[in-house]
């Protein structure tokens, strides 16, 4: 018997109009990693009754949960559905190519139906009622920029034979060498790596009468945090940290006429480390948090490309 292998793993997604009602999956992506799956929790029935002379008890099912992560390349096209369902809102502008698609923190959409095509197994599994509880956007020298979505969902269907989706021409990854210097408080800083995290604070709603969750809701304030490593050539970041300065932190990547821009509004440097341990280049390691104001909600991602739709395949 051949051992199943991971190569060929894909993920497909479609937007639900009713939570937990599966829809066709039309947006397809190759994955870097995938851990999304169904899990069933069982417990022993809490009585003193036993099923054998050894004192063994019966069990019952407590719930069924869908949970895990999907990690994909950040691309200039074809990742809009993930950005929209992580942040909440999408607005598109432009009377012709290029188009500008802006994703901002807002109320989350109804949910996603996600199909995981499980590599060399020849099988796929469809999950419904999926919401993104956190999104990580990260990049470093020598790597592609990555999107990693943590997902919770309602339920899924039994594994069956996998379809063969068409990936299309959307294969322009956001690469590290396409990035500009980070911008904050009128200064520019050469980056070595970065990570931005949006935590939506979703919780399950397990109610009597069902093994699966109702539509998850935000039980905490959404929070935008991150880290940044830059070359140290001035004291601007350290001084800004001490002063409690808040300013928009902007990270821009460009490939021809296409751009991928991350803006952390009102970014406050919560930690600034500048250790000196050798004769070479000095680096500054930052941790930061974004905050809302009357106009913006802490995080925005803007993608400029040739697609008229902000969730195009």
ABEGO torsion letter per residue (X at the ends): XBBBBABGBBBBBBBBABBGBBBBBABBBBBABBABBBBBBBBBBBBABBABAAGBBBBBBABBBBBEBBBBBBBABGAAAAAAAAAGBBBBBEAEOBBBBBBBBBBBBAEBBBBBBBEAAGBBBBBBGBBBABBBBBBBBGBBBBBBBBBBBABBBBBBBBBBBBAEABABBBBAAABBBBBBGGBBBBBABBBBBBBAGBBBBBBBGBABBBBBBBABBBBBBEBBBBBBABAAAAAAAAAGBBBBBBBBBBBEABBBBBBBBGBBBABBBBBBABABBBBBBBBBBBBBBAABBGBBBBBBBABABAABX
